[in-house]
């Protein structure tokens, strides 16, 4: 089956600055994909090219099988886009604004009322449908933006920082809304709030300095990168001796002594790539006659993965600089 989004060697330059440098990726139909990267990484630029707001310098982009540069109008019929700043007409009432947007988007006159009712229900806007947009909370404004994106029943939703500026309750509400929408739409969303992406998306694409660094499910990235996974141990025993014996355990890369209480010492163990030395740690502690109060492996988060990918990229960039210096 043809992907919903196919991007090949996408490049964008602004006055000598390369914002995107040969970016390639695909998003399959029915996926919720998180587009991650620090500020200035190229996320918003990619989304604006996908939606036809700005042209590319080079490369090829297809949405729903249509070329973004050659069939721009057809591509836009398949996309619902909510930009980061979510431009709304704040002097209009919610229902009035959505009717206006439905007309602009070419929703047939006989279907507009039905579509308006459906998106109002989907996005939880019924209680504010007659209120002026400018009087709404940030959370409800985000919902109005999502409703707008949904009006023309697009195959693809592109959401740029959909939870930015929201409080924790609003973030939870919008997160659940996006997950519900993912049952009927393909979704590409950008965010720098990593826990939100982890709880919402089934695949992530990490971009930095205009280049794709990683693309996979969080679970597969953990297996590939061996990110995080620190082991926390709490033992009643002499700190220095405990640390020394744990360093000798097979599969242990490093050991760090922390603070403890009641004659217990806390130790953080970093396992070697692909290793899980917890069973050997248990045997070592008990064989030494010490009391083991805690032995737990820290869950690897998307933040761990992101930090490791960024660190490896920085190290690779430094190596490239050193190589260029050596050639001079």
Buried (B, 14 or more C-beta within 10 A) or exposed (E): EEBBBBBEBBBBBEEEEBBBBBBEBBBBBBBBBBBBBEEEBBBBBBBBBBBBBBEBEEBBBBBBEBBBBEBBEBBBBBBBBBBBEBEBEEEBBBBBBBBEBBEEBEBEEEEBEEBBBBBBEBBBBEEBBEBBBEEBEBBBBBBBBBBBBBBBBBBBBBBBBBBBBBEEEBBBBBBEBBBEBBEEBBBBBBBBBBEBBBBBBBBBBBBBBBBBBBBBEBEEBBEEBBBBBBBBBBBBBEBEEBBEBBEEBEBBEEBEBEEBEEEBBBBBBBBEEEBEBBEBBBEBBEEBEBEBBEBEBEEBBBBBBBBBBBEBBEEEEEEEEEEEEEEE
